[in-house]
């Protein structure tokens, strides 16, 4: 697999916004007329969300987000890999990136069980 650099990013940054727009367009074409449930960047960050970008040779080609849901529970959200870069393991690499999820879950009061959805 080519080396994908994974970094935390602001979903309001232009390179993140481009990937999010591509994902939204793909979802709208796949599920016409249904809501997309996208990310509103400012609210997402205020709510404790973590947005990840995957860069290949300095170009953003993949993204994913982790959003807290409640006591010790987070949702893996908005996974996307640009069409020309699919099939190379980049989504798996984003999913394996545990540091933001671990940090995010430490911030959330824990209940009797811990889950990452």
CORNORDA-V721879 format. One record per backbone hydrogen bond with DSSP energy under -0.5 kcal/mol. NH is the residue of the N-H (numbers start at 1). CO is the residue of the C=O. Records with the same first field share a line. If there is no record, write none. Layout:
# CORNORDA-V721879
NH: CO, CO
This chain:
# CORNORDA-V721879
4: 2
5: 3, 55
6: 4
7: 5, 53
9: 51
11: 9
13: 10
17: 13
18: 14
19: 15
20: 16
21: 17
22: 18
23: 19
24: 20
25: 21
26: 22
27: 23
28: 24
29: 25
30: 26
31: 27
34: 31
40: 38
41: 39
44: 40
45: 41
46: 42
47: 43
48: 45
49: 44
50: 66
51: 9
52: 64
53: 7
54: 62
55: 5, 53
56: 59
57: 55
59: 56
61: 54
62: 54
63: 80
64: 52
65: 77
66: 50
67: 75
69: 73
70: 73
72: 70
73: 70
74: 115
75: 67
77: 65, 75
80: 63
82: 61
85: 82
86: 83
88: 85
93: 89
94: 90
95: 91
96: 92
97: 93, 94
98: 96
102: 98
103: 99
104: 100
105: 101
106: 102
107: 103, 104
108: 104
111: 113
115: 72
117: 74, 115
